[in-house]
Amino acid sequence: MENFFPKKGSKIAVAMSGGVDSAAAAKLLCEMGYDVVGFWIYLKEEQVGNKSFGNTNFASVFKSPANRVNLSIKLAAQGCKRKNAQQNCISFIQAKGHILPEGLNNAVETSEFLHIPFYIVDLRQEFKKWVMDEFVRMYEKGQTPNPCVFCNRSIKFDLAFQWATQALKVDYMATGHYARIARETPNSKLQTPKAKIKSYLLQAKDKSKDQSYFLYAIDKKILDKLVFPLGTFLKEDVKKLAGKWHLPATESKESEDLCFTKDWQKFVKTHAKNIIKTSCKVVDKKGNELGKGKSLIFYTTGQRVGFEMNPKFKNTKTPKYFVVRKEPKNNRLIVGSKKEAIVKEFLLTDLNWLAEPKADMVKVWVKVRSTGKMSKARVKKENRVLEFKSLRVLGEEKNIKQKWKVVLEKSEPGVAPGQAGVMYKKLKVKSEKLKVKEGEWVVIGGGKIYET
């Protein structure tokens, strides 16, 4: 199974979260003969025991120069000793007198174990702006956000990538994501030193852990500088290898869906600029007010809902209701039958193409949820354009006006505005240039579901 690796001896920076996947990726690259350095992205204030990591003396090493990208801080990982954490608190270590959060703890110990340099980059301000604030803003608009997409697009594969390539002078950046890169180069007879390299994003071997859905929004310009070492591994095999190698992060817990909060509802209510109402009107498609529901942020398009029924509409057999759409301006939740909640077509905005379409209408396979199935669809460019909030794309803020219409071959439930609609192509024949087998899934692009 094809997965790109650069020539031996190349310098590769590995983004290390402290989990087993990024640790295994770093170890694998070391075993393969690459010049590996590790780094940890400082994204948010961390609570360790009854202390805030961001307020300790250790935080003083995180300087904030104007460009914030050319900063590299080497952390001496020697003499780290694990201590027992206070009851009901996460574990921590003390390195040179500084208390560290568990993720950084594991990353430091792994780097020491592998004998590789280790760095930290401070992107807290950027993470707040492009991920946390956007997360809250979308809920205020009645949408269902996908913060992992924001983070990959604006933080990991933009700012952190720029920092690693510029400050650490590396040739490539690697992560522990389950995805693959395949490269196609021009015919060797015609190839010149400036020959253009085409790189493609593919699904991972382990379809149950595949993360290509969350990576569609990264800029295609950097695909030829990325390495995903775990793309051809099954998750269970990665854990076995980590145990065999005795990696410090072997027993680390799986990463959470939301790394910046354990209670997303409380987080949204606390940080929203507008007051989040505690209840909403539940209305059917005919305009009948059926009853009262909880705050709109609790609901997602397509889900089955229960609510406090208006006595006027109570009967011996209450039908099953599903969310059709949300109307935050009117504080209304529109519900209907399961059939009324499924969607045949929807609009995509903020389009990012990893493989540019050759026409204004293309046939693709679409996923509207990370764990959802592939659905056949036609995607057509719309003539009418709207201007949306600026996005961060490789260091630049751009207003994305492009809009495409997706028409599914079969109607789908759970097509939620704010979530990602990711487009794939299934190879019908084996590609010799890419060394990719028939039936492989290639990501050609995607966008944010705007409306249904």
Secondary structure, DSSP 8 states (H G I E B T S, - for coil): -------TT-EEEEE--SSHHHHHHHHHHHHTT-EEEEEEEE-S--EETTEEGGGSGGGGG----SSSSS--EE---TT-EEE---TTS--EEEETTEEE-HHHHHHHHHHHHHT--EEEEE-HHHHIIIIIHHHHHHHHTT----HHHHHIIIIIIIIHHHHHHHHS--SEEE---S-EEEEE---TTT--TT---EEEEE--S-TTT--GGGGTTS-GGGGGGEE-TTTTS-HHHHHHHHHHHT-TTTT-----S-SS-S-HHHHHHHH-SS---SEEEEEETT--EEEEEE-GGG--TT-EE--EE-GGG--SS---EEEEEEETTTTEEEEE-HHHH-EEEEEEEEEEESS--SSSEEEEEEESSTTS--EEEEEEE-S-------EEETTEEE----EEEEEEEEEES---TTSEEEEEEE-SS-BTTTTB-TT-EEEEEEEEEEE-
